[in-house]
Amino acid sequence: MSYASIAIAPPYSHGSRPETQVPTMSKPTLLRTNSNHQANLVDVPVDPMVPAGELNTDRQVRLEILGDNILCLQPVPSRPPWLSRLTYLSFLGCLGFMIVCGIQGMMLGLERNKTDTTIMWAAFAVIPGIILLIALIYPFFKAGPLQYRFDRVSKLMTIQRCYGFNKMPKLMATYGLQDAVALQLLYRYYKVYQAGIHTEEVQRPSYEMNLVFSNAVPPRVNLAVHADWRWMRQAGPRLAEFLELPVLDQLCKT
């Protein structure tokens, strides 16, 4: 596993901003903070956090300011809610139509005393019926996307998600922001880029936003992943400024 190094010091007071050094792509990135204390080194992995198999749906989010000391990363739906509802209702309608046709065919087979026809149409009605039942039950247990809430007063990052039709989010995890040391903006093929064997033709561009901690296992928490590096470079510094953290820019974009 490859790492980048960050030199950090104990938390600085509100209003003091860390002086960050622009990272280079050919060697480990070194960020420094002003302090009279001896700096501590934290190894930051540069391997992607999100497995390649999960990149079929990007974890796009938006920044929402809920107050002077509260900021949220809210998930962005991959398509408009009305389109999702229309697709779902159309799917249910198709299943219902297949069930009705199956029942009518089964009744016709019974009237004509044709066992094979009756069994065939019964299967045509039962299988969509089972799928319809699952489709009606599944939304009540479906896990929603993760929501990240940052509170500078309590110095906590809470991770929440909703289940089913319940609008009240369930707490998934809590992290102390006093242990956060940097916000990492990472090109997922950063190591390949560093090695000089990167080919744009075969690699799908995708980028991660990760929050780095000094006393956590694993040392990073993934906040977002998608193909818009410009959004990363705009939203990343805004979130980092809110959290008073340096930005570890490894997007490989100028």
N, C-alpha and C positions, 0 to 999 in steps of 0.2 A: 504494500500500500504506500502510495506517495504522500508526502506532506509538504505543506508550506509552513514557515515559522512566523510567529507573531511575538513581538516583545511587548509585554504589557506590564502595567504597574497597578497598585491598589486603586479602587474607584476614585475618580476625580470629582470635585464638587460641581454643583449645578452652575452652568454658565461657562465653565472652562471647556475648551474644545481641543481634542487631540490633534497634534500635527502628524499628518499621514504622508508617507512617501509614496509616490506613484509607483505601482508595481511594474516589474519587467516580466516578460514572458519566458525568458531563458533561464532564470534562476529563482529560487524561493523568494517569496514576498516578505518584506520586513516592515512592519508598522511599529511606530514608536509613540509613546505618550510622555508628556512632560511629568517628571516626578523626581523627587530627591531620594527615593528609595531604589534599591537594586531591582532591576527589571526581571520578571519571570518569563520563561519561554513556554509557549503553548503550541503544540503541533496541531496544525489544521489539515485534515485529509483533503486531497484534491480529487478523490474518486467521487463519481456521481452517487448521490444518495438514493435516487429513485431508479429501480430496476428498469431495464429497457423494455420489458414486457408490459409495464404499466404506462408507457408513453402514448398509448392509443388515445387517451383522453388527457389533455393537458390540464394541470391544476392552476387555472387562471384565477386571479384574485384582484380585488380592488381595495384601495385604501379608503377608510371611512373614519373621519375625525368625530368622535362622540363627545369631546370635551377638551379642555386645556391639557388634561393629563391622561386621557384615554383615547387610544387609537385601535382600530380593528382592521384585520385583513379578512374581508368577506369574499366567499367564493362567487365566481361569476358563472351563471348557467351557460352550458355550451350552446344552447338554443333558447329562443324565447319561450316562456312558460305556456303561452297559448298554443304554440306549435307542438310542444310535448303533450299537452292535453288532447289536442286534435289527433295526434298519432296514436295515443293510447286508446281513445274512443273508437278510432277507425279499426284498430286491431281487435278490440272487443266486438265490434259490429261484424267483422269477418268471421270470428269464431262463432258468434250467435247464428249467423246465416248458415254456416256449415252444420251446426247442430240441428237446426230446423230441417235442412235438406236431408240429413241422416235419419231423423225421426220419420219424415214422410216416406223415404225410401224403405225403411224398416217396416212401416205399416203396410206399404204396398207388397212387400215380400211376404208378410204374414197372410194377407188376403189371398195371394196366389199360391200359398203353401210352398214357397221356394226357400228352403233352408239356407242355401248358400247366399242368396240375395239378401236374406234377412240378416245373416251374420256380417256380411260385408257392410251394409248400411248401418248396422248397430255399431261397428267399429268406427265408421265415419262420423257417428254422433258422439260416441263415448270419448274418443281421443281428444277432439276439440273441447268437449265438456271438461275434461281434466285440466287441459291447458287454461281454459277460461277460469276455472276455480283457482288455480295457482296465480293467474294474472290479477284476480280480484283480491287475493290475500296478501300477495307480495308487497304492495305499497305500504301496508300497515307495519311492516318490519324492515323496510329498506333504510339503510344507513345513509344519511345525507353527507355532504362534503364537510371537511373540517373548517372550523372558524377559529381564528387566533385573535385574542384580546390582550392588549398591552396596557398596563396600568402603572403609571410612574409614581403614584402615591403609595400603593401597596407594594410596588416593585415586583409585580407578578406578571407572568405571561400564562394565560389559561387557554387550553385547547378544548373546544367544545364541538359537538355535532348533534343534529336532530335525527330522530328516528321516526319513520312513518309520517303520519299526519300531525304528530305532536310538535307544536311550535316552541316548546320549552327545550332548550338545548341541554344535553347531558354532558357533564364534565368528564373529559377524557384524561387530561394530564395538567400538571401545574409546574412551572419552572420559575425560579427566582431570577429576576433580571439583574440582581447584583452580581451574578456569576457570568453574565453575558460579556463577551470581550470583543466581538466584531460581527459584522454582517457580511457574509460571503456571497458574492455574485459570481457564479461559476459556469463557465462553458463546459458542457458535459464531456466533451472530448479534449479537455485541457491538457491531459497527459500526452495524448497523441499529437496535439499541436506543439507541445514543448519538444517532443522527440523529432519533429520535422518530417513526420510521415503522414501528415493530415491531408486528406483529399475531400474536397467539398462535394464531389459527385456522389460519394458512397455514404456520407454521414449526414443524417438529418439534423439540421441546426436545432438545438434545444438548450435551455439555460435554466439554472437553478438559483433560487434565493434561499440561503441557509443562515440560520442564527447559530453562532459559535459560542460554546460555553467552556469555562475553564474547569468546572467541577461537575461534569455530567457524563453519563455513559448511556448512549453514545454521545460524543462531544458536539454533535450538530443536530439541529431540528430543521427539517425542510419546510419552508413556508409557501413556495410556489415553484412551478416548473412549466415553461412553455417556450415558444419559439420567438417571442418578441423581445429582443435584447434591448431595444430602445426603451420599452416600458421598464425593464429591469434597471436601466441606468437612470431613469427618472424617479421611479418609486423607491429604489434602494436607498439613495442618499436622503430622501425625505424620511423614511423609516429610521435610518441610522441617526439622523439629526434628532428625531424625536426621542430615541433611546440613548442619545449622547454616546454613540459608538463609532469607531472608525469603519470604513468600507474597505473590504478586501475584494478589489475589482479584478476578476479573472475571466472576463467575458471574451477576451481576445478580439475586441473590436476597438477601433480608434475613433 
